[in-house]
Amino acid sequence: MLRYLPFLLIIALTIYAFIDCLNTPEEEVKHLPKVVWVIIILLFSIVGPVVWLFAGKKRAVAGGGFGGGRARRTQWVAPDDNPEFLKSLREERDKNDPDKG
Protein backbone atom coordinates (compact mmCIF):
# COMPACT_ATOMS: atom_id res chain seq x y z
CA MET A 1 0.00 0.00 0.00
CA LEU A 2 2.83 2.40 0.81
CA ARG A 3 4.26 2.05 -2.70
CA TYR A 4 1.08 3.64 -4.10
CA LEU A 5 1.36 6.73 -1.89
CA PRO A 6 3.52 8.80 -4.32
CA PHE A 7 1.07 8.15 -7.15
CA LEU A 8 -1.89 9.09 -4.97
CA LEU A 9 -0.16 12.31 -3.89
CA ILE A 10 0.57 13.24 -7.51
CA ILE A 11 -3.04 12.59 -8.48
CA ALA A 12 -4.31 14.59 -5.50
CA LEU A 13 -2.00 17.51 -6.34
CA THR A 14 -3.11 17.46 -9.97
CA ILE A 15 -6.79 17.38 -9.05
CA TYR A 16 -6.36 20.19 -6.52
CA ALA A 17 -4.48 22.41 -9.00
CA PHE A 18 -7.01 21.63 -11.76
CA ILE A 19 -10.00 22.59 -9.60
CA ASP A 20 -8.19 25.65 -8.24
CA CYS A 21 -7.42 26.79 -11.77
CA LEU A 22 -11.01 26.29 -12.90
CA ASN A 23 -12.38 28.22 -9.91
CA THR A 24 -9.96 31.13 -10.29
CA PRO A 25 -11.44 34.21 -12.01
CA GLU A 26 -9.78 35.08 -15.31
CA GLU A 27 -8.49 38.43 -13.98
CA GLU A 28 -6.51 36.67 -11.22
CA VAL A 29 -4.67 34.31 -13.59
CA LYS A 30 -1.08 35.40 -14.31
CA HIS A 31 1.25 34.95 -17.29
CA LEU A 32 -0.93 32.71 -19.50
CA PRO A 33 -4.60 32.32 -20.40
CA LYS A 34 -6.62 30.05 -18.14
CA VAL A 35 -7.14 27.43 -20.87
CA VAL A 36 -3.37 27.09 -21.33
CA TRP A 37 -2.91 26.63 -17.58
CA VAL A 38 -5.50 23.84 -17.57
CA ILE A 39 -3.66 22.08 -20.40
CA ILE A 40 -0.30 22.47 -18.63
CA ILE A 41 -1.73 21.10 -15.37
CA LEU A 42 -3.22 18.07 -17.10
CA LEU A 43 -0.29 17.27 -19.43
CA PHE A 44 2.63 17.72 -17.03
CA SER A 45 1.68 15.69 -13.98
CA ILE A 46 4.11 17.03 -11.35
CA VAL A 47 5.56 20.18 -12.87
CA GLY A 48 2.28 21.63 -14.15
CA PRO A 49 0.41 21.73 -10.83
CA VAL A 50 3.47 22.97 -8.91
CA VAL A 51 4.06 25.79 -11.41
CA TRP A 52 0.37 26.72 -11.26
CA LEU A 53 0.41 26.88 -7.46
CA PHE A 54 3.52 29.07 -7.34
CA ALA A 55 3.28 31.24 -10.45
CA GLY A 56 -0.11 30.95 -12.10
CA LYS A 57 -2.37 32.84 -9.72
CA LYS A 58 -2.28 36.16 -7.91
CA ARG A 59 -2.03 35.35 -4.21
CA ALA A 60 -2.99 37.59 -1.29
CA VAL A 61 -0.16 38.42 1.08
CA ALA A 62 -0.67 36.77 4.45
CA GLY A 63 -0.42 39.00 7.51
CA GLY A 64 -0.96 42.27 5.69
CA GLY A 65 2.43 42.44 3.96
CA PHE A 66 4.51 45.61 3.92
CA GLY A 67 1.63 48.02 3.29
CA GLY A 68 1.29 48.94 6.92
CA GLY A 69 -2.37 49.74 6.40
CA ARG A 70 -5.28 47.40 6.55
CA ALA A 71 -6.27 45.79 3.27
CA ARG A 72 -9.67 46.74 1.93
CA ARG A 73 -12.25 43.97 2.19
CA THR A 74 -13.02 42.61 -1.28
CA GLN A 75 -14.55 39.34 -0.18
CA TRP A 76 -18.15 38.44 0.44
CA VAL A 77 -19.70 40.29 3.38
CA ALA A 78 -22.35 38.79 5.65
CA PRO A 79 -25.74 40.49 5.27
CA ASP A 80 -25.76 41.80 8.84
CA ASP A 81 -22.41 43.53 8.16
CA ASN A 82 -23.42 44.99 4.80
CA PRO A 83 -24.67 48.59 5.14
CA GLU A 84 -26.33 48.56 1.70
CA PHE A 85 -28.33 45.45 2.60
CA LEU A 86 -29.41 46.91 5.95
CA LYS A 87 -30.45 50.14 4.22
CA SER A 88 -32.53 48.19 1.70
CA LEU A 89 -34.26 46.37 4.57
CA ARG A 90 -35.13 49.67 6.25
CA GLU A 91 -36.45 51.10 2.99
CA GLU A 92 -38.52 47.98 2.35
CA ARG A 93 -39.94 48.12 5.87
CA ASP A 94 -40.81 51.81 5.51
CA LYS A 95 -42.43 51.22 2.15
CA ASN A 96 -44.60 48.35 3.41
CA ASP A 97 -45.52 49.88 6.78
CA PRO A 98 -46.59 53.53 6.37
CA ASP A 99 -47.35 53.87 10.14
CA LYS A 100 -43.66 53.51 11.00
CA GLY A 101 -41.64 56.02 9.19
C-alpha positions in Angstrom: 0.0 0.0 0.0 2.8 2.4 0.8 4.3 2.1 -2.7 1.1 3.6 -4.1 1.4 6.7 -1.9 3.5 8.8 -4.3 1.1 8.2 -7.1 -1.9 9.1 -5.0 -0.2 12.3 -3.9 0.6 13.2 -7.5 -3.0 12.6 -8.5 -4.3 14.6 -5.5 -2.0 17.5 -6.3 -3.1 17.5 -10.0 -6.8 17.4 -9.0 -6.4 20.2 -6.5 -4.5 22.4 -9.0 -7.0 21.6 -11.8 -10.0 22.6 -9.6 -8.2 25.7 -8.2 -7.4 26.8 -11.8 -11.0 26.3 -12.9 -12.4 28.2 -9.9 -10.0 31.1 -10.3 -11.4 34.2 -12.0 -9.8 35.1 -15.3 -8.5 38.4 -14.0 -6.5 36.7 -11.2 -4.7 34.3 -13.6 -1.1 35.4 -14.3 1.3 35.0 -17.3 -0.9 32.7 -19.5 -4.6 32.3 -20.4 -6.6 30.1 -18.1 -7.1 27.4 -20.9 -3.4 27.1 -21.3 -2.9 26.6 -17.6 -5.5 23.8 -17.6 -3.7 22.1 -20.4 -0.3 22.5 -18.6 -1.7 21.1 -15.4 -3.2 18.1 -17.1 -0.3 17.3 -19.4 2.6 17.7 -17.0 1.7 15.7 -14.0 4.1 17.0 -11.4 5.6 20.2 -12.9 2.3 21.6 -14.2 0.4 21.7 -10.8 3.5 23.0 -8.9 4.1 25.8 -11.4 0.4 26.7 -11.3 0.4 26.9 -7.5 3.5 29.1 -7.3 3.3 31.2 -10.5 -0.1 30.9 -12.1 -2.4 32.8 -9.7 -2.3 36.2 -7.9 -2.0 35.4 -4.2 -3.0 37.6 -1.3 -0.2 38.4 1.1 -0.7 36.8 4.5 -0.4 39.0 7.5 -1.0 42.3 5.7 2.4 42.4 4.0 4.5 45.6 3.9 1.6 48.0 3.3 1.3 48.9 6.9 -2.4 49.7 6.4 -5.3 47.4 6.6 -6.3 45.8 3.3 -9.7 46.7 1.9 -12.2 44.0 2.2 -13.0 42.6 -1.3 -14.6 39.3 -0.2 -18.2 38.4 0.4 -19.7 40.3 3.4 -22.4 38.8 5.6 -25.7 40.5 5.3 -25.8 41.8 8.8 -22.4 43.5 8.2 -23.4 45.0 4.8 -24.7 48.6 5.1 -26.3 48.6 1.7 -28.3 45.5 2.6 -29.4 46.9 6.0 -30.4 50.1 4.2 -32.5 48.2 1.7 -34.3 46.4 4.6 -35.1 49.7 6.3 -36.4 51.1 3.0 -38.5 48.0 2.3 -39.9 48.1 5.9 -40.8 51.8 5.5 -42.4 51.2 2.1 -44.6 48.3 3.4 -45.5 49.9 6.8 -46.6 53.5 6.4 -47.4 53.9 10.1 -43.7 53.5 11.0 -41.6 56.0 9.2 
